[in-house]
Amino acid sequence: MFLMSAALLLGMQISPVVRIGIPGGPCRVTVNGRALTLRQFNMLGRGWRRTQPEIHFIPDRRASYECVDRVLTIIRANGLTKLGFVGNELYLPENPQ
């Protein structure tokens, strides 16, 4: 019920796969391309406790460590366990030794 309420309040559809982005610059989060405040994201995360969506976590290389940590803390605090980092291979050196 809470998931439906949070999703409807934020005008979002419920999805089994959620793409969470953290752009560079001020601490912000995007969920499936839609910008949310950390407070809105926390509210939405609470609603995901029952459904446990698969979270694709995509922080920008310019995102601050503090912001990434805050978002991961919200994910962990809400008991969300299906989390994977997407795009890490983009940050590898061209010729790793």
SEBA-590885 format. One line per 4 residues: for each residue x negated, y, z of N, C-alpha, C, O. Coordinates in Angstrom, 1 decimal. Example, Ala and Ser with C-alpha at 12.3 -4.5 7.8 and 13.67 -1.06 7.14 Angstrom:
-13.2:-5.7:7.8:-12.3:-4.5:7.8:-13.2:-3.3:7.8:-14.2:-3.3:8.5; -12.8:-2.2:7.1:-13.7:-1.1:7.1:-12.9:0.0:7.9:-13.4:1.1:8.0
! end
This chain:
-0.8:-1.2:0.0:0.0:0.0:0.0:-0.9:1.3:0.0:-0.6:2.2:-0.8; -1.9:1.3:0.9:-2.7:2.5:0.9:-3.5:2.7:-0.4:-3.6:3.8:-0.8; -3.9:1.6:-1.0:-4.6:1.7:-2.3:-3.7:2.4:-3.3:-4.1:3.3:-4.0; -2.4:2.0:-3.4:-1.5:2.6:-4.3:-1.3:4.0:-4.0:-1.3:4.9:-4.9
-1.2:4.4:-2.7:-1.0:5.8:-2.3:-2.2:6.6:-2.7:-2.0:7.7:-3.2; -3.4:6.1:-2.3:-4.6:6.9:-2.6:-4.7:7.1:-4.1:-5.1:8.1:-4.6; -4.6:6.0:-4.9:-4.7:6.0:-6.3:-3.7:7.0:-7.0:-4.0:7.8:-7.8; -2.5:6.9:-6.5:-1.4:7.7:-7.1:-1.7:9.2:-6.7:-1.5:10.1:-7.5
-2.1:9.4:-5.5:-2.4:10.8:-5.0:-3.5:11.4:-5.9:-3.4:12.6:-6.2; -4.5:10.6:-6.2:-5.6:11.1:-7.0:-5.3:11.0:-8.5:-6.2:11.3:-9.3; -4.2:10.4:-8.9:-3.8:10.3:-10.3:-4.7:9.3:-11.0:-5.0:9.4:-12.2; -5.1:8.2:-10.3:-5.9:7.2:-10.9:-5.2:5.9:-11.0:-4.4:5.5:-10.2
-5.6:5.1:-12.0:-5.1:3.7:-12.2:-6.0:2.8:-11.4:-7.1:3.0:-11.2; -5.4:1.7:-10.9:-6.1:0.7:-10.2:-6.8:-0.2:-11.2:-6.1:-0.7:-12.1; -8.1:-0.5:-11.0:-8.8:-1.3:-11.9:-9.7:-2.3:-11.1:-10.2:-2.0:-10.0; -9.9:-3.5:-11.7:-10.7:-4.5:-11.0:-12.2:-4.1:-11.1:-13.0:-4.6:-10.4
-12.6:-3.2:-12.1:-14.0:-2.8:-12.2:-14.0:-1.3:-12.1:-13.2:-0.6:-12.8; -14.8:-0.8:-11.2:-14.9:0.7:-11.0:-16.3:1.2:-11.3:-17.3:0.6:-10.8; -16.4:2.2:-12.1:-17.7:2.8:-12.4:-17.9:4.0:-11.5:-17.2:5.0:-11.7; -18.9:4.0:-10.7:-19.2:5.1:-9.8:-20.5:5.7:-10.2:-21.5:5.1:-10.2
-20.4:7.0:-10.6:-21.5:7.8:-11.0:-21.9:8.9:-10.0:-21.0:9.4:-9.3; -23.2:9.2:-10.0:-23.6:10.3:-9.2:-24.5:11.2:-10.1:-25.6:10.8:-10.4; -23.9:12.3:-10.6:-24.7:13.1:-11.5:-25.8:13.9:-10.7:-25.8:14.0:-9.5; -26.8:14.4:-11.5:-27.8:15.3:-10.8:-27.2:16.6:-10.4:-26.0:16.9:-10.8
-27.9:17.3:-9.5:-27.4:18.6:-9.0:-26.7:18.4:-7.7:-27.0:17.5:-6.9; -25.7:19.2:-7.4:-25.0:19.2:-6.1:-24.4:17.8:-5.9:-24.0:17.1:-6.9; -24.3:17.4:-4.7:-23.8:16.0:-4.4:-22.3:15.9:-4.8:-21.4:16.5:-4.2; -22.1:15.1:-5.8:-20.8:14.8:-6.3:-20.7:13.3:-6.7:-21.7:12.7:-6.8
-19.5:12.8:-6.9:-19.3:11.5:-7.3:-18.3:11.4:-8.4:-17.3:12.2:-8.4; -18.4:10.5:-9.3:-17.4:10.3:-10.4:-16.9:8.9:-10.2:-17.7:8.0:-10.0; -15.7:8.7:-10.4:-15.1:7.3:-10.4:-14.3:7.2:-11.7:-13.4:7.9:-12.0; -14.9:6.2:-12.5:-14.3:6.0:-13.8:-14.3:7.3:-14.6:-13.3:7.5:-15.4
-15.3:8.2:-14.5:-15.4:9.4:-15.2:-14.7:10.6:-14.6:-14.8:11.7:-15.1; -13.9:10.4:-13.5:-13.2:11.5:-12.9:-14.0:12.0:-11.7:-14.3:11.2:-10.8; -14.2:13.3:-11.6:-15.0:13.9:-10.5:-14.1:13.9:-9.2:-13.0:14.3:-9.2; -14.7:13.5:-8.1:-14.1:13.5:-6.8:-15.0:14.1:-5.8:-16.2:14.0:-5.9
-14.4:14.7:-4.7:-15.3:15.0:-3.6:-15.6:13.8:-2.8:-15.0:12.7:-3.0; -16.6:13.8:-1.9:-16.9:12.7:-1.1:-15.8:12.3:-0.2:-15.5:11.1:0.1; -15.0:13.3:0.2:-13.8:13.0:1.1:-12.8:12.2:0.3:-12.2:11.2:0.8; -12.5:12.6:-0.9:-11.5:11.9:-1.8:-12.1:10.5:-2.1:-11.3:9.5:-2.1
-13.4:10.4:-2.3:-13.9:9.1:-2.6:-13.8:8.2:-1.4:-13.5:7.0:-1.6; -14.0:8.7:-0.2:-13.9:7.9:1.0:-12.4:7.4:1.1:-12.2:6.2:1.5; -11.5:8.3:0.9:-10.1:7.9:1.0:-9.7:6.8:0.0:-9.0:5.8:0.3; -10.2:6.9:-1.2:-10.0:5.9:-2.3:-10.7:4.6:-1.9:-10.1:3.5:-2.0
-11.9:4.7:-1.3:-12.6:3.5:-0.9:-11.9:2.7:0.2:-11.9:1.5:0.2; -11.2:3.4:1.1:-10.4:2.7:2.1:-9.4:1.9:1.5:-9.1:0.8:2.0; -8.8:2.4:0.4:-7.7:1.6:-0.3:-8.2:0.4:-1.0:-7.5:-0.5:-1.4; -9.5:0.4:-1.3:-10.1:-0.7:-2.0:-10.5:-1.9:-1.1:-10.9:-3.0:-1.6
-10.3:-1.8:0.2:-10.7:-2.8:1.1:-10.1:-4.2:0.8:-10.7:-5.2:0.8; -8.8:-4.2:0.4:-8.1:-5.4:0.2:-8.4:-6.0:-1.2:-8.6:-7.2:-1.4; -8.5:-5.1:-2.2:-8.6:-5.6:-3.6:-10.1:-5.9:-3.9:-10.4:-6.6:-4.8; -11.0:-5.3:-3.2:-12.5:-5.5:-3.5:-12.8:-5.4:-5.0:-13.2:-6.4:-5.5
-12.7:-4.2:-5.6:-13.1:-4.1:-7.0:-14.6:-4.4:-7.2:-15.4:-4.2:-6.3; -14.9:-4.7:-8.4:-16.3:-4.8:-8.8:-16.8:-3.4:-9.0:-16.3:-2.7:-9.9; -17.8:-3.0:-8.3:-18.3:-1.6:-8.4:-19.6:-1.6:-9.2:-20.6:-2.3:-8.8; -19.6:-0.8:-10.2:-20.8:-0.6:-11.1:-21.3:0.8:-10.6:-20.7:1.8:-10.9
-22.5:0.8:-9.9:-23.0:2.0:-9.4:-24.1:2.6:-10.3:-25.0:1.9:-10.7; -23.9:3.8:-10.8:-24.7:4.4:-11.8:-25.2:5.8:-11.4:-24.6:6.8:-11.8; -26.2:5.8:-10.5:-26.7:7.2:-10.1:-27.6:7.7:-11.2:-28.4:7.0:-11.8; -27.5:9.0:-11.5:-28.4:9.7:-12.4:-29.8:9.8:-11.8:-29.9:9.8:-10.6
-30.8:9.7:-12.6:-32.2:9.8:-12.1:-32.4:11.1:-11.4:-33.4:11.2:-10.6; -31.7:12.2:-11.7:-31.8:13.4:-11.0:-31.0:13.6:-9.7:-31.1:14.6:-9.0; -30.2:12.6:-9.4:-29.3:12.6:-8.2:-30.3:12.5:-7.0:-31.2:11.8:-7.0; -29.9:13.3:-6.0:-30.8:13.3:-4.8:-30.6:12.0:-4.0:-29.6:11.4:-4.0
-31.7:11.6:-3.3:-31.7:10.4:-2.5:-30.6:10.6:-1.4:-29.9:9.6:-1.2; -30.5:11.8:-0.9:-29.5:12.0:0.2:-28.0:11.7:-0.3:-27.2:11.1:0.4; -27.8:12.2:-1.5:-26.4:12.0:-2.1:-26.1:10.5:-2.4:-25.1:10.0:-2.0; -27.1:9.9:-3.0:-27.0:8.4:-3.2:-26.7:7.7:-1.9:-25.9:6.8:-1.8
-27.5:8.0:-0.9:-27.3:7.4:0.4:-26.0:7.7:1.0:-25.4:6.8:1.6; -25.4:8.9:0.9:-24.1:9.2:1.4:-23.0:8.4:0.7:-22.1:7.9:1.4; -23.1:8.2:-0.6:-22.1:7.4:-1.3:-22.2:6.0:-1.0:-21.2:5.3:-0.8; -23.5:5.4:-0.9:-23.6:4.0:-0.5:-23.1:3.8:1.0:-22.6:2.7:1.3
-23.3:4.8:1.8:-22.8:4.7:3.2:-21.3:4.6:3.2:-20.7:3.8:4.0; -20.6:5.4:2.3:-19.1:5.3:2.2:-18.7:3.9:1.7:-17.8:3.3:2.2; -19.4:3.4:0.7:-19.1:2.1:0.2:-19.2:1.0:1.3:-18.4:0.2:1.5; -20.4:1.1:2.0:-20.6:0.1:3.1:-19.6:0.2:4.2:-19.1:-0.8:4.7
-19.3:1.5:4.6:-18.4:1.7:5.7:-17.0:1.2:5.4:-16.2:0.8:6.3; -16.6:1.1:4.1:-15.3:0.6:3.7:-15.3:-0.9:3.5:-14.3:-1.4:3.0; -16.4:-1.5:3.7:-16.5:-3.0:3.6:-16.5:-3.5:2.2:-16.1:-4.6:1.9; -16.9:-2.6:1.2:-16.9:-3.0:-0.2:-18.2:-3.8:-0.5:-19.3:-3.3:-0.2
-18.0:-5.0:-1.0:-19.2:-5.9:-1.1:-19.6:-6.2:-2.6:-20.7:-6.7:-2.8; -18.7:-6.0:-3.5:-19.0:-6.4:-4.9:-19.7:-5.2:-5.6:-19.0:-4.4:-6.3; -20.9:-5.0:-5.3:-21.7:-3.8:-5.8:-22.9:-4.2:-6.6:-23.6:-5.0:-6.2; -23.0:-3.5:-7.8:-24.2:-3.8:-8.6:-24.7:-2.4:-9.2:-23.9:-1.6:-9.6
-26.0:-2.3:-9.2:-26.6:-1.1:-9.8:-26.7:-1.3:-11.3:-27.1:-2.4:-11.8; -26.2:-0.3:-12.1:-26.2:-0.4:-13.6:-27.2:0.6:-14.1:-27.2:1.8:-13.7; -28.0:0.2:-15.1:-28.9:1.1:-15.8:-30.2:1.3:-15.2:-31.0:2.2:-15.6; -30.6:0.5:-14.1:-31.9:0.6:-13.5:-33.0:0.4:-14.5:-34.1:1.0:-14.4
-32.8:-0.4:-15.5:-33.8:-0.7:-16.5:-34.3:0.6:-17.3:-35.3:0.6:-17.8; -33.5:1.6:-17.3:-33.8:2.9:-17.9:-35.0:3.6:-17.3:-35.6:4.4:-17.9; -35.2:3.2:-16.0:-36.2:3.9:-15.2:-37.6:3.2:-15.2:-38.5:3.7:-14.5; -37.7:2.1:-15.9:-38.9:1.3:-15.9:-39.9:2.0:-16.9:-39.5:2.6:-17.9
-41.2:1.9:-16.6:-42.2:2.5:-17.5:-42.1:1.7:-18.8:-41.7:0.5:-18.9; -42.6:2.3:-19.9:-42.6:1.7:-21.2:-43.4:0.4:-21.2:-42.9:-0.6:-21.8; -44.6:0.4:-20.7:-45.5:-0.7:-20.7:-45.8:-1.1:-19.2:-46.9:-0.8:-18.8; -45.0:-1.8:-18.5:-45.3:-2.1:-17.1:-46.5:-3.1:-17.1:-46.6:-3.9:-17.9
-47.4:-2.9:-16.1:-48.5:-3.7:-16.0:-48.5:-4.6:-14.8:-49.5:-5.4:-14.6
! end
